[in-house]
Amino acid sequence: MIRQLFRQLLRTKPIEQIRANAEEVGHHGLRRTLTAWDLALLGVGAIIGAGILSALGTGLAGGFDSTFGVTRPAAGPALIISFLMTALACGFTALCYAEFASMIPASGSAYTYTYATLGELMAWIIGWDLLLEYAVSNVAVAISWGSYMDNLLRGVGLTLPRWLSMDPRTMLFPTEAFAAAHQGALNLSDKLHYLAQAKAGGLDGAAVFANWSVLKTAPIVGGFPFGMNLLAMIITFLITALCIWGVKESVRANNIMVTVKVALLLMVIAIGAFYVKPENFHPFAPNGWRGIQAGAAIIFFAFIGFDAVSTTAEECKDPARDMPRGIIGSLLICTVIYVGVCAVVAGILPYSAYLGVADPIAHAFTAIGMNRISAIVSVGAVVALGSALLVYQMAQPRIFMVMSRDGLLPPWFGRVSPRFRTPLNATLLTGVIVLLPAGFMNIDEIIELTNIGTLFAFVLVCAGILVLRVRRPLAERRFRAPLVWLTAPLGILFCLWLALGLPRHTWVRFWIWLGLGLLAYFLYSARHSRLRQPAAS
């Protein structure tokens, strides 16, 4: 009985069957239109987004989470090393992704690769984990896009009520002084109590709440301040509609946005280099390796995205040839740009000047009096975040679609639009999953949750390629990861090292999420798996 259960949990999906499913054509098939260049630009579109535009400041200056009393040590200018180490870790993983993509040219990314190597249970876990990665990434990107767009609109005199551009939790953030006086131990009931006192005039709201100017005008519903990030919800709706319209249309829009944001970041490097002050690089690593590790764990968010390229394998003209080129090419392009931007931003101002700054690049140019450049950066940020959101919104539905094809999710998730030839139901569901949290959640901890989910996926992909080298050493591979018995273990070790740099509460939430996933697997997926049907019959 136990042996049969383990056999069921560890059953793998044959590579030949995966290929056959991917090669199915006809009325319900996905349209194959993507080239290697399209894939590389999709990767750049996904990678360059909220990470470099927002997480850069946190990595340089560290920070303090008043909700959990967690201090994140600053990496300082040594964040350059954090970027290089993170790029190295992602590089090892990218080689494994590239080999998998050349062998298994099917949508599904790490989920599909794990199903072929480590078995159904691990495949379900990684599919569930990818839901966390892509959905939470989308929420973070949408929130960040809404903030940048709100600032742009204010700059041209178009002003939304502040409570329509801020979620309730952010409204209730205490001031640093008030949080320090209470050692960060402020729960929701405490904050609502202080809010009621401040509204009644018995307390100085500005001394308690960092966003008191917003709280003063926000509607109160049931004693709770009402707020929403309306712009984040609007962009999510529009991007979801574009993803339903068609993959080629989505890729064209992405290519335009990628061109704009790469040009923007190259401009930042070229102009900012003239304002770099060598003294700002001292001390180089104010918190030593502890700060470098913490910085790497945070800015890892800036590298997430190259794995999303592999979810479009069934829409490539020649996936076995073009997938490795797209994955590795996008990572190389972004690494060069990231190191240059980090060096310039770290050199313009002392690293401590970026503490609590959500838009570090624009902040750096504003501080040196280059307001026009700062405005251009803000425009570019809107474009950059829009393309990142687009790619993630394309990736998640394709994970749903493949899991549905395998029977691990209901058939509803796998429906392809006969008109647009895109995964219709899964795209609509993804839009709802992202739209609501983006409107009402805070960006805090979202980046960390995204990071831990992605790192877990990367570890399994690196392990899976080693398993495949042992089990299927003679299988056709149009790309082979070089020195795989060195690069794959190093990829695993680097990803685990980065994960250990994340706060404990992030791990707790991650394990809770995986526990919910296991419950869903045993209640539905294990009984409906397509691999079980032949045995049952």
Buried (B, 14 or more C-beta within 10 A) or exposed (E): EEEEEEEBBEBBBEBEBBBEBBEEEEEEBBBBBBBBEBBBBBBBBBBBBBBBBBBBBBBBBBBBBBBBEBEBBBBBBBBBBBBBBBBBBBBBBBBBBBBBBBBBBBBBBBBBBBBBBBBBBBBBBBBBBBBBBBBBBBBBBBBBBBBBBBBBBEEEEEEBEBBBBBBBBBBBBBBEEBBEEEEBEBEEEEBBBBBEBBBEEEBEBBEBBBBBEBBBEBEEEEEBBBBBBBBBBBBBBBBBEBBBBBBBBBBEBBBEBBBBBBEBBEBBBEBBEEBBEEEBBEEBBBBEEEBBBBBBBBBBBBBBBBBBBBBBBBBBEBBBBBBBBBBBBBBBBBBEBBBBBBBBBBBBBBBEBBBEBBBBBBBBBBBBEBEEBBBBBBBBBBBBBBBBBBBBBBBBBBBBBBBBBBBBBBEEBBBBBEEBBBBBBBBBBBBEBBBBBBBBBBBBBBBBBBBBBBBBBBBBBBBBBBBBBEEBEEEEBBBBBEEBEEBBBBBBBBBBBBBEBBBEBBBEBBEEBBEEBBEBBEEBBBEBBBBBEEEEE
